[in-house]
Amino acid sequence: MEIFSLVFKILFTFALVLYVLYCVLMVVRVRILADTFKTDNTNRVKSFVLLNLFIAVIGSVLALIIVLLA
């Protein structure tokens, strides 16, 4: 049972790191698109994406702490 727990923690940590990486890449993509197409909502979209990144990082850190302590 101990091996299963260790493998689960490693896979879960890897999935959280990939999710945060995905959010960072989404920020870069939206910034490129916002610079390419000028609209009135450009700043709003950039702020929503940064908010999403912030929530993803905080949520991932909290989930990682809970899983590693369990």
Secondary structure as a PSIPRED ss2 file (coil, helix, strand):
# PSIPRED VFORMAT (PSIPRED V4.0)

   1 M C   1.000  0.000  0.000
   2 E H   0.000  1.000  0.000
   3 I H   0.000  1.000  0.000
   4 F H   0.000  1.000  0.000
   5 S H   0.000  1.000  0.000
   6 L H   0.000  1.000  0.000
   7 V H   0.000  1.000  0.000
   8 F H   0.000  1.000  0.000
   9 K H   0.000  1.000  0.000
  10 I H   0.000  1.000  0.000
  11 L H   0.000  1.000  0.000
  12 F H   0.000  1.000  0.000
  13 T H   0.000  1.000  0.000
  14 F H   0.000  1.000  0.000
  15 A H   0.000  1.000  0.000
  16 L H   0.000  1.000  0.000
  17 V H   0.000  1.000  0.000
  18 L H   0.000  1.000  0.000
  19 Y H   0.000  1.000  0.000
  20 V H   0.000  1.000  0.000
  21 L H   0.000  1.000  0.000
  22 Y H   0.000  1.000  0.000
  23 C H   0.000  1.000  0.000
  24 V H   0.000  1.000  0.000
  25 L H   0.000  1.000  0.000
  26 M H   0.000  1.000  0.000
  27 V H   0.000  1.000  0.000
  28 V H   0.000  1.000  0.000
  29 R H   0.000  1.000  0.000
  30 V H   0.000  1.000  0.000
  31 R H   0.000  1.000  0.000
  32 I H   0.000  1.000  0.000
  33 L H   0.000  1.000  0.000
  34 A H   0.000  1.000  0.000
  35 D H   0.000  1.000  0.000
  36 T H   0.000  1.000  0.000
  37 F C   1.000  0.000  0.000
  38 K C   1.000  0.000  0.000
  39 T C   1.000  0.000  0.000
  40 D C   1.000  0.000  0.000
  41 N C   1.000  0.000  0.000
  42 T H   0.000  1.000  0.000
  43 N H   0.000  1.000  0.000
  44 R H   0.000  1.000  0.000
  45 V H   0.000  1.000  0.000
  46 K H   0.000  1.000  0.000
  47 S H   0.000  1.000  0.000
  48 F H   0.000  1.000  0.000
  49 V H   0.000  1.000  0.000
  50 L H   0.000  1.000  0.000
  51 L H   0.000  1.000  0.000
  52 N H   0.000  1.000  0.000
  53 L H   0.000  1.000  0.000
  54 F H   0.000  1.000  0.000
  55 I H   0.000  1.000  0.000
  56 A H   0.000  1.000  0.000
  57 V H   0.000  1.000  0.000
  58 I H   0.000  1.000  0.000
  59 G H   0.000  1.000  0.000
  60 S H   0.000  1.000  0.000
  61 V H   0.000  1.000  0.000
  62 L H   0.000  1.000  0.000
  63 A H   0.000  1.000  0.000
  64 L H   0.000  1.000  0.000
  65 I H   0.000  1.000  0.000
  66 I H   0.000  1.000  0.000
  67 V H   0.000  1.000  0.000
  68 L H   0.000  1.000  0.000
  69 L H   0.000  1.000  0.000
  70 A C   1.000  0.000  0.000
